[in-house]
Amino acid sequence: MNCNANKSIGCTVKQCAYHCGNENYCSLDKINVGTHEANPTEVKCTDCESFRPSSK
């Protein structure tokens, strides 16, 4: 896999199209983090809105 890992964005979600294979980094220059809660108070309340499912 030819991937330009962004060493500023760590990622362990291997099912994402932007995940860099054996490296736990994202290939995007920037990600968007959002929430699905009205008042987020825990990590589990946040979402990576840049996620796209891998076609693999």
Summary of the structure (lengths in Angstrom):
residues: 56
radius of gyration: 12.2
end to end distance: 12.0
largest distance: 39.1
contacts: 106
relative contact order: 0.30
helix: 5%
strand: 29%
